[in-house]
Amino acid sequence: MGSHHLGANPVRSILDYSDRFPALSPELCEFYHPDQLHCVGNIHPAAAGFDNQSSYGFLETLNDRNLEFNFNRLNLSSPNHHPQPLLASTPPIPSFLNSPVPTPVNRNNIRCQDACCNPHGARRDNRVLSSRNFGNVLDVPNPISSRLLDQSRQQPKRAKFPASLKELRGKICMVAKDQEGCQFLQTKCEGGKPEDIEMIFNEIKDHIFELMTDASMNYLAQKLFKVCNERQMTHIVVSVISDDNNLTNICLNSHGYGTRAMQKLIELLKSAEDRSLMVSALRRITLTLTKNTNGHHVIQHCLKSFNVDEVQPILNVVADNCLDIATDKSGCCVLQLCVLHADEASKERLMTEIIENALDLSEHPYGFIPEVTAHILKKLAGNFVNLAMNKYASNVVEKCVKDAPDELSTPIIREIINSPNFLGLIQHPFGNYVAQSALHIAKVWSQVVKIDQTLIPL
């Protein structure tokens, strides 16, 4: 016998004599990933047990052993089917690999009815070789693993973090970067123990920027702001506003984490000194924040949370850049809130800037005109017909016609109806709405005039 005699391998015997059991080959190939197979002829060597890279014939591999184990569990081995193992000197490429596959028969010339040679019948009867159910066949209950699984479920879950923060001294900042650790520290903040709060504060006070802009740690920052005392809050404010770049990045955080944390910090500031520090820092970046989709929420939160005299520096910046802010998608929202919350002096200054630029604002898609006043109408007089045919300004003119008092809307209606371009206005896609509103109001007036004239003799 050769020096490379192989041990008994019933699975290899089946596969080596696949001309007797060809129906097995397609089914067995289903158990292998295509990238792991080298195709030789019409049968995969991984399914046939042939190693085309070896000069010694059929070498046993880990896949062979796994197949043998699976065949034994499926009861596919049969003495009638499995001859003695081949020698290592067997030719490396049998001739049957390139020849047509005959109908499988056993030694008595009787068609084999076993599951190994009749996979379709087995699939119908026992659902053994179906690739869809193959995993279920192999998932035979294992009493040992089931008992270990039950024991592991019964055992209490081991806590990842200790009950006391003292054991984490010097590591709290690292723990906060872990999602579960961050939740653990939030729980400690909610507990409200002064010693726990002080320990957390002392270790993360120099990492406020990273804390407020992180997806998980910003929630810890918000929890910490709620339980900090006045001294700790002052330290946090000073740390946040010490660098304008960091402050801007917190407020403009693209994911909104820093924006929400900053709003919570502004909301919880109780000391007049802390509020003054915050406003003085935000004043320097007000224009940038008001024109940003995230940053404008910070300015609005200041206007809502602080007193008018405390936010006066911010109102002054808005008034100085009124046109730039009023024509911005986010800035127009800030300007509306400024007009609403400003005192008389600040509101008058803002309205002066708005009136001065009323014509430009009325034609802009985001232009903001807070209310219809005689000063605004005076600024727009002589341009109502042209404005009525503008996509955005037509809304302003229609609002003036409908909402203005009679003494202010009458000149507008007369200018529109008496215009030489009135026919073109009626046919315009935007101007026709203004013309309809003007005619409707004029009709109502005529009816009122007729009623008054009827009642005069009486």
Backbone hydrogen bonds, N-H to C=O, Kabsch-Sander energy under -0.5 kcal/mol:
donor,donor_aa,acceptor,acceptor_aa,energy
5,H,2,G,-0.8
6,L,86,L,-0.6
13,S,9,N,-2.0
14,I,10,P,-1.9
15,L,11,V,-2.1
16,D,12,R,-3.1
17,Y,13,S,-1.3
18,S,15,L,-1.1
20,R,17,Y,-1.8
21,F,17,Y,-0.8
24,L,21,F,-1.4
25,S,22,P,-1.0
27,E,23,A,-0.8
28,L,24,L,-2.7
29,C,25,S,-2.1
30,E,26,P,-0.7
30,E,27,E,-0.7
31,F,28,L,-1.6
32,Y,29,C,-1.3
36,Q,33,H,-1.9
37,L,34,P,-1.4
39,C,37,L,-0.5
40,V,43,I,-1.2
42,N,97,L,-1.3
43,I,40,V,-1.5
47,A,44,H,-0.8
48,A,44,H,-2.4
49,G,45,P,-1.5
50,F,45,P,-1.3
52,N,50,F,-0.7
54,S,51,D,-1.3
57,G,54,S,-0.5
59,L,57,G,-0.9
65,R,61,T,-1.9
66,N,62,L,-2.3
67,L,63,N,-2.6
68,E,64,D,-2.7
69,F,65,R,-2.3
70,N,66,N,-2.3
71,F,67,L,-2.8
72,N,68,E,-2.2
73,R,69,F,-1.9
74,L,70,N,-1.7
75,N,72,N,-0.8
76,L,71,F,-2.3
81,H,78,S,-1.1
82,H,78,S,-1.7
90,T,87,L,-1.5
97,L,94,P,-1.1
98,N,95,S,-1.3
99,S,96,F,-0.9
106,N,110,I,-1.6
109,N,106,N,-1.6
112,C,104,P,-0.6
117,C,114,D,-0.6
118,N,114,D,-1.5
122,A,118,N,-2.5
123,R,119,P,-2.4
124,R,120,H,-1.9
125,D,121,G,-3.1
126,N,122,A,-1.8
127,R,122,A,-1.9
128,V,122,A,-0.8
134,F,130,S,-1.2
137,V,133,N,-1.9
138,L,134,F,-1.8
139,D,135,G,-0.9
140,V,138,L,-2.0
146,S,142,N,-2.7
147,R,143,P,-2.0
148,L,144,I,-2.2
149,L,145,S,-2.4
150,D,146,S,-2.3
151,Q,147,R,-2.0
152,S,148,L,-2.3
153,R,149,L,-2.0
154,Q,150,D,-1.8
155,Q,151,Q,-1.5
167,E,164,S,-0.8
168,L,165,L,-1.7
169,R,166,K,-1.2
171,K,168,L,-2.7
172,I,168,L,-0.5
175,V,171,K,-2.4
176,A,172,I,-2.4
177,K,173,C,-0.7
177,K,174,M,-0.6
178,D,175,V,-1.4
182,C,178,D,-3.0
183,Q,179,Q,-1.8
184,F,180,E,-2.1
185,L,181,G,-2.3
186,Q,182,C,-2.0
187,T,183,Q,-1.9
188,K,184,F,-1.6
189,C,185,L,-2.1
190,E,186,Q,-2.3
191,G,187,T,-1.5
192,G,188,K,-0.9
192,G,189,C,-0.7
193,K,188,K,-0.6
197,I,193,K,-2.5
198,E,194,P,-2.5
199,M,195,E,-2.0
200,I,196,D,-2.5
201,F,197,I,-2.7
202,N,198,E,-2.5
203,E,199,M,-1.4
204,I,200,I,-1.4
205,K,201,F,-1.5
207,H,204,I,-2.0
208,I,205,K,-0.6
211,L,207,H,-2.2
212,M,208,I,-2.7
213,T,209,F,-1.3
214,D,210,E,-0.5
214,D,211,L,-0.6
218,N,214,D,-1.4
219,Y,216,S,-1.2
220,L,216,S,-0.7
221,A,217,M,-2.2
222,Q,218,N,-2.0
223,K,219,Y,-2.1
224,L,220,L,-2.5
225,F,221,A,-2.3
226,K,222,Q,-1.1
227,V,223,K,-0.9
227,V,224,L,-0.7
228,C,224,L,-1.1
233,M,229,N,-2.5
234,T,230,E,-2.2
235,H,231,R,-1.9
236,I,232,Q,-2.1
237,V,233,M,-2.6
238,V,234,T,-2.5
239,S,235,H,-2.1
240,V,236,I,-2.3
241,I,237,V,-2.4
242,S,238,V,-0.8
243,D,240,V,-0.5
247,L,243,D,-2.4
248,T,244,D,-2.5
249,N,245,N,-2.4
250,I,246,N,-2.2
251,C,247,L,-2.1
252,L,248,T,-2.3
253,N,250,I,-0.9
256,G,253,N,-1.6
260,R,256,G,-2.1
261,A,257,Y,-2.2
262,M,258,G,-2.5
263,Q,259,T,-2.2
264,K,260,R,-2.1
265,L,261,A,-2.0
266,I,262,M,-2.5
267,E,263,Q,-2.3
268,L,264,K,-1.5
269,L,266,I,-0.9
270,K,268,L,-0.6
275,R,271,S,-2.2
276,S,272,A,-2.2
277,L,273,E,-2.3
278,M,274,D,-2.2
279,V,275,R,-2.7
280,S,276,S,-2.3
281,A,277,L,-1.5
282,L,278,M,-2.5
283,R,279,V,-2.2
284,R,280,S,-0.6
284,R,281,A,-0.6
285,I,282,L,-1.1
286,T,283,R,-0.9
289,L,285,I,-2.3
290,T,286,T,-2.9
291,K,287,L,-0.9
292,N,289,L,-1.8
296,H,292,N,-1.9
297,H,294,N,-1.1
298,V,294,N,-0.6
298,V,295,G,-1.0
299,I,295,G,-1.2
300,Q,296,H,-2.1
301,H,297,H,-2.0
302,C,298,V,-1.7
303,L,299,I,-2.1
304,K,300,Q,-1.8
305,S,301,H,-2.4
306,F,302,C,-2.5
311,V,307,N,-1.4
312,Q,309,D,-0.5
314,I,311,V,-0.6
315,L,311,V,-2.0
316,N,312,Q,-2.2
317,V,313,P,-1.5
318,V,314,I,-2.1
319,A,315,L,-2.4
320,D,316,N,-2.1
321,N,317,V,-1.3
322,C,319,A,-1.2
325,I,321,N,-2.5
326,A,322,C,-3.3
327,T,323,L,-1.2
328,D,325,I,-1.6
332,C,328,D,-2.4
333,C,330,S,-0.6
334,V,330,S,-1.3
335,L,331,G,-2.5
336,Q,332,C,-1.9
337,L,333,C,-1.7
338,C,334,V,-2.3
339,V,335,L,-2.3
340,L,336,Q,-1.8
341,H,337,L,-2.3
342,A,338,C,-1.7
347,K,343,D,-3.0
348,E,344,E,-2.4
349,R,345,A,-1.8
350,L,346,S,-2.2
351,M,347,K,-2.8
352,T,348,E,-2.0
353,E,349,R,-1.7
354,I,350,L,-2.1
355,I,351,M,-3.0
356,E,352,T,-2.1
357,N,353,E,-1.2
358,A,355,I,-1.5
361,L,357,N,-2.5
362,S,358,A,-2.4
363,E,359,L,-0.9
364,H,361,L,-1.0
367,G,364,H,-0.8
369,I,367,G,-0.5
373,T,371,E,-0.7
377,L,373,T,-2.5
378,K,374,A,-2.1
379,K,375,H,-1.6
380,L,376,I,-1.6
381,A,377,L,-1.2
383,N,380,L,-1.9
387,L,383,N,-2.6
388,A,384,F,-2.3
389,M,385,V,-0.9
389,M,386,N,-0.6
390,N,387,L,-1.8
394,S,390,N,-2.1
395,N,392,Y,-0.9
396,V,392,Y,-0.8
397,V,393,A,-2.4
398,E,394,S,-2.3
399,K,395,N,-2.0
400,C,396,V,-2.1
401,V,397,V,-2.3
402,K,398,E,-2.1
403,D,399,K,-2.9
404,A,400,C,-1.3
408,L,405,P,-1.4
409,S,405,P,-2.7
410,T,406,D,-2.1
412,I,408,L,-0.6
413,I,409,S,-2.3
414,R,410,T,-2.4
415,E,411,P,-2.0
416,I,412,I,-2.0
417,I,413,I,-2.9
418,N,414,R,-2.2
419,S,416,I,-0.8
422,F,419,S,-1.6
425,L,421,N,-2.0
426,I,422,F,-2.1
427,Q,423,L,-1.4
428,H,424,G,-0.5
428,H,425,L,-0.8
432,N,428,H,-1.8
433,Y,430,F,-0.9
434,V,430,F,-0.8
435,A,431,G,-2.4
436,Q,432,N,-2.2
437,S,433,Y,-2.0
438,A,434,V,-2.5
439,L,435,A,-2.6
440,H,436,Q,-2.4
441,I,437,S,-2.2
442,A,438,A,-2.2
443,K,439,L,-2.3
444,V,440,H,-1.9
445,W,441,I,-2.1
446,S,442,A,-2.1
447,Q,443,K,-1.9
448,V,444,V,-2.1
449,V,445,W,-2.7
450,K,446,S,-2.3
451,I,447,Q,-2.1
452,D,448,V,-2.4
453,Q,449,V,-2.4
454,T,450,K,-2.1
455,L,451,I,-1.8
456,I,452,D,-1.0
